[in-house]
Amino acid sequence: MDLDDREVARALAGLHVWPVDIAVARASVRLDFRAGPADGIIAVTSAVHNVPLVNRDRAIGQSKLVPLALAAEWHSRAPPRP
């Protein structure tokens, strides 16, 4: 991946990186599903910051704690393909 490419730079400019702070750490022990450490941190960060998660994992998909983005909602927000 060429990080100097205009399209890559444009896509990366729209990303927000959420910190793993004390609120995320505390919530990580209250998940209502089993997942690997990385999936758990991503899911609980989504829950703490109330940011819908785009996900295909069945266990996370059945969570009552993690806000999930619906497929139709995700497609309507995605930028048009060139």
Backbone as JSON Lines, residues from 0, in Angstrom:
{"i":0,"aa":"M","n":[0.85,-1.16,0.0],"ca":[0.0,0.0,0.0],"c":[0.9,1.23,0.0]}
{"i":1,"aa":"D","n":[0.62,2.14,-0.9],"ca":[1.38,3.39,-1.01],"c":[0.69,4.45,-0.15]}
{"i":2,"aa":"L","n":[1.25,4.74,1.02],"ca":[0.64,5.69,1.94],"c":[0.66,7.12,1.4]}
{"i":3,"aa":"D","n":[1.45,7.37,0.36],"ca":[1.49,8.69,-0.26],"c":[0.46,8.84,-1.38]}
{"i":4,"aa":"D","n":[-0.2,7.75,-1.74],"ca":[-1.23,7.8,-2.77],"c":[-2.38,8.69,-2.3]}
{"i":5,"aa":"R","n":[-2.9,9.54,-3.18],"ca":[-3.97,10.48,-2.81],"c":[-5.2,9.78,-2.27]}
{"i":6,"aa":"E","n":[-5.62,8.7,-2.9],"ca":[-6.83,7.99,-2.46],"c":[-6.62,7.34,-1.09]}
{"i":7,"aa":"V","n":[-5.43,6.78,-0.87],"ca":[-5.13,6.17,0.43],"c":[-5.1,7.26,1.5]}
{"i":8,"aa":"A","n":[-4.45,8.37,1.22],"ca":[-4.39,9.47,2.18],"c":[-5.78,10.0,2.49]}
{"i":9,"aa":"R","n":[-6.64,10.08,1.49],"ca":[-8.01,10.56,1.7],"c":[-8.79,9.59,2.6]}
{"i":10,"aa":"A","n":[-8.63,8.3,2.36],"ca":[-9.33,7.31,3.18],"c":[-8.82,7.34,4.62]}
{"i":11,"aa":"L","n":[-7.52,7.43,4.79],"ca":[-6.95,7.45,6.14],"c":[-7.31,8.71,6.9]}
{"i":12,"aa":"A","n":[-7.5,9.82,6.19],"ca":[-7.86,11.08,6.84],"c":[-9.22,10.99,7.53]}
{"i":13,"aa":"G","n":[-10.08,10.1,7.07],"ca":[-11.41,9.95,7.64],"c":[-11.48,9.01,8.83]}
{"i":14,"aa":"L","n":[-10.36,8.41,9.2],"ca":[-10.35,7.46,10.31],"c":[-10.18,8.18,11.64]}
{"i":15,"aa":"H","n":[-10.82,7.63,12.65],"ca":[-10.62,8.12,14.01],"c":[-10.12,6.96,14.84]}
{"i":16,"aa":"V","n":[-9.09,7.17,15.6],"ca":[-8.53,6.12,16.46],"c":[-8.98,6.4,17.89]}
{"i":17,"aa":"W","n":[-9.76,5.47,18.44],"ca":[-10.24,5.6,19.82],"c":[-9.2,5.02,20.76]}
{"i":18,"aa":"P","n":[-8.88,5.68,21.84],"ca":[-7.89,5.17,22.78],"c":[-8.44,4.01,23.62]}
{"i":19,"aa":"V","n":[-7.57,3.14,24.04],"ca":[-7.94,2.12,25.03],"c":[-7.67,2.78,26.39]}
{"i":20,"aa":"D","n":[-8.71,3.41,26.92],"ca":[-8.57,4.14,28.17],"c":[-9.17,3.33,29.33]}
{"i":21,"aa":"I","n":[-9.27,3.95,30.48],"ca":[-9.75,3.23,31.67],"c":[-11.21,2.79,31.5]}
{"i":22,"aa":"A","n":[-12.02,3.58,30.82],"ca":[-13.43,3.19,30.6],"c":[-13.51,1.94,29.74]}
{"i":23,"aa":"V","n":[-12.69,1.87,28.7],"ca":[-12.66,0.69,27.83],"c":[-12.13,-0.51,28.61]}
{"i":24,"aa":"A","n":[-11.08,-0.32,29.37],"ca":[-10.5,-1.42,30.16],"c":[-11.52,-1.98,31.15]}
{"i":25,"aa":"R","n":[-12.23,-1.1,31.84],"ca":[-13.25,-1.56,32.81],"c":[-14.38,-2.31,32.12]}
{"i":26,"aa":"A","n":[-14.84,-1.78,31.0],"ca":[-15.95,-2.42,30.3],"c":[-15.55,-3.75,29.67]}
{"i":27,"aa":"S","n":[-14.28,-3.93,29.4],"ca":[-13.83,-5.16,28.72],"c":[-14.06,-6.41,29.55]}
{"i":28,"aa":"V","n":[-14.2,-6.28,30.84],"ca":[-14.45,-7.46,31.68],"c":[-15.94,-7.75,31.82]}
{"i":29,"aa":"R","n":[-16.79,-6.92,31.2],"ca":[-18.25,-7.1,31.3],"c":[-18.88,-7.48,29.98]}
{"i":30,"aa":"L","n":[-18.09,-7.95,29.03],"ca":[-18.64,-8.35,27.73],"c":[-19.6,-9.53,27.9]}
{"i":31,"aa":"D","n":[-20.61,-9.58,27.07],"ca":[-21.6,-10.66,27.15],"c":[-21.37,-11.72,26.06]}
{"i":32,"aa":"F","n":[-20.14,-11.86,25.61],"ca":[-19.77,-12.88,24.63],"c":[-18.29,-13.21,24.8]}
{"i":33,"aa":"R","n":[-17.87,-14.34,24.22],"ca":[-16.46,-14.74,24.25],"c":[-15.82,-14.38,22.92]}
{"i":34,"aa":"A","n":[-14.64,-13.78,23.0],"ca":[-13.92,-13.4,21.79],"c":[-12.44,-13.34,22.11]}
{"i":35,"aa":"G","n":[-11.65,-13.28,21.07],"ca":[-10.23,-13.08,21.26],"c":[-9.99,-11.68,21.81]}
{"i":36,"aa":"P","n":[-8.8,-11.44,22.36],"ca":[-8.53,-10.14,22.98],"c":[-8.72,-8.95,22.04]}
{"i":37,"aa":"A","n":[-8.26,-9.05,20.81],"ca":[-8.39,-7.93,19.87],"c":[-9.87,-7.66,19.55]}
{"i":38,"aa":"D","n":[-10.63,-8.71,19.25],"ca":[-12.06,-8.53,18.96],"c":[-12.79,-7.93,20.16]}
{"i":39,"aa":"G","n":[-12.44,-8.39,21.34],"ca":[-13.07,-7.87,22.55],"c":[-12.8,-6.39,22.74]}
{"i":40,"aa":"I","n":[-11.57,-5.97,22.56],"ca":[-11.21,-4.55,22.72],"c":[-11.91,-3.7,21.67]}
{"i":41,"aa":"I","n":[-11.95,-4.18,20.44],"ca":[-12.64,-3.43,19.37],"c":[-14.12,-3.3,19.7]}
{"i":42,"aa":"A","n":[-14.75,-4.39,20.1],"ca":[-16.19,-4.38,20.41],"c":[-16.5,-3.49,21.61]}
{"i":43,"aa":"V","n":[-15.72,-3.61,22.66],"ca":[-16.01,-2.83,23.86],"c":[-15.72,-1.34,23.62]}
{"i":44,"aa":"T","n":[-14.75,-1.02,22.79],"ca":[-14.5,0.38,22.44],"c":[-15.7,0.94,21.71]}
{"i":45,"aa":"S","n":[-16.27,0.16,20.82],"ca":[-17.49,0.55,20.11],"c":[-18.62,0.82,21.11]}
{"i":46,"aa":"A","n":[-18.76,-0.05,22.09],"ca":[-19.83,0.11,23.08],"c":[-19.61,1.34,23.96]}
{"i":47,"aa":"V","n":[-18.4,1.52,24.45],"ca":[-18.1,2.65,25.35],"c":[-18.35,3.99,24.66]}
{"i":48,"aa":"H","n":[-17.97,4.08,23.4],"ca":[-18.11,5.34,22.67],"c":[-19.41,5.41,21.85]}
{"i":49,"aa":"N","n":[-20.25,4.38,21.97],"ca":[-21.53,4.3,21.26],"c":[-21.37,4.54,19.76]}
{"i":50,"aa":"V","n":[-20.39,3.85,19.19],"ca":[-20.12,3.92,17.76],"c":[-20.51,2.58,17.15]}
{"i":51,"aa":"P","n":[-21.47,2.56,16.22],"ca":[-21.89,1.28,15.63],"c":[-20.72,0.53,15.0]}
{"i":52,"aa":"L","n":[-20.66,-0.75,15.27],"ca":[-19.59,-1.61,14.8],"c":[-20.04,-2.39,13.57]}
{"i":53,"aa":"V","n":[-19.21,-2.38,12.55],"ca":[-19.45,-3.21,11.37],"c":[-18.75,-4.52,11.67]}
{"i":54,"aa":"N","n":[-19.51,-5.62,11.64],"ca":[-19.0,-6.87,12.16],"c":[-19.67,-8.07,11.5]}
{"i":55,"aa":"R","n":[-18.9,-9.15,11.36],"ca":[-19.48,-10.4,10.85],"c":[-19.38,-11.54,11.86]}
{"i":56,"aa":"D","n":[-18.81,-11.29,13.0],"ca":[-18.63,-12.32,14.03],"c":[-19.97,-12.62,14.69]}
{"i":57,"aa":"R","n":[-20.37,-13.88,14.69],"ca":[-21.69,-14.25,15.25],"c":[-21.81,-13.96,16.73]}
{"i":58,"aa":"A","n":[-20.76,-14.24,17.49],"ca":[-20.81,-14.0,18.94],"c":[-21.01,-12.52,19.23]}
{"i":59,"aa":"I","n":[-20.25,-11.67,18.55],"ca":[-20.39,-10.23,18.75],"c":[-21.76,-9.78,18.25]}
{"i":60,"aa":"G","n":[-22.2,-10.35,17.15],"ca":[-23.5,-9.99,16.58],"c":[-24.66,-10.28,17.51]}
{"i":61,"aa":"Q","n":[-24.5,-11.2,18.43],"ca":[-25.57,-11.53,19.38],"c":[-25.45,-10.74,20.68]}
{"i":62,"aa":"S","n":[-24.45,-9.9,20.79],"ca":[-24.24,-9.1,22.0],"c":[-25.37,-8.11,22.2]}
{"i":63,"aa":"K","n":[-25.76,-7.93,23.44],"ca":[-26.75,-6.9,23.8],"c":[-26.06,-5.59,24.16]}
{"i":64,"aa":"L","n":[-24.73,-5.61,24.27],"ca":[-23.98,-4.44,24.7],"c":[-23.35,-3.65,23.55]}
{"i":65,"aa":"V","n":[-23.04,-4.32,22.47],"ca":[-22.3,-3.71,21.37],"c":[-23.26,-3.16,20.32]}
{"i":66,"aa":"P","n":[-23.19,-1.85,20.04],"ca":[-24.05,-1.29,18.98],"c":[-23.54,-1.73,17.61]}
{"i":67,"aa":"L","n":[-24.4,-2.33,16.84],"ca":[-24.0,-2.84,15.53],"c":[-24.59,-1.99,14.41]}
{"i":68,"aa":"A","n":[-23.8,-1.77,13.37],"ca":[-24.28,-1.09,12.18],"c":[-25.0,-2.12,11.33]}
{"i":69,"aa":"L","n":[-26.16,-1.78,10.85],"ca":[-26.9,-2.67,9.96],"c":[-26.26,-2.62,8.58]}
{"i":70,"aa":"A","n":[-26.32,-3.7,7.85],"ca":[-25.69,-3.75,6.54],"c":[-26.22,-2.66,5.62]}
{"i":71,"aa":"A","n":[-27.52,-2.43,5.61],"ca":[-28.1,-1.4,4.74],"c":[-27.61,-0.01,5.15]}
{"i":72,"aa":"E","n":[-27.51,0.22,6.46],"ca":[-27.02,1.49,6.98],"c":[-25.57,1.7,6.55]}
{"i":73,"aa":"W","n":[-24.77,0.65,6.65],"ca":[-23.36,0.73,6.28],"c":[-23.21,1.06,4.79]}
{"i":74,"aa":"H","n":[-23.97,0.39,3.95],"ca":[-23.87,0.63,2.51],"c":[-24.3,2.06,2.16]}
{"i":75,"aa":"S","n":[-25.27,2.6,2.86],"ca":[-25.74,3.94,2.53],"c":[-24.72,5.01,2.92]}
{"i":76,"aa":"R","n":[-23.82,4.72,3.86],"ca":[-22.8,5.67,4.29],"c":[-21.49,5.52,3.53]}
{"i":77,"aa":"A","n":[-21.3,4.4,2.91],"ca":[-20.04,4.14,2.22],"c":[-19.88,5.09,1.05]}
{"i":78,"aa":"P","n":[-18.65,5.59,0.85],"ca":[-18.44,6.47,-0.3],"c":[-18.61,5.7,-1.6]}
{"i":79,"aa":"P","n":[-19.05,6.38,-2.65],"ca":[-19.23,5.69,-3.93],"c":[-17.91,5.15,-4.45]}
{"i":80,"aa":"R","n":[-17.98,3.99,-5.09],"ca":[-16.78,3.39,-5.69],"c":[-16.46,4.1,-6.99]}
{"i":81,"aa":"P","n":[-15.16,4.3,-7.26],"ca":[-14.78,4.97,-8.52],"c":[-15.08,4.13,-9.73]}
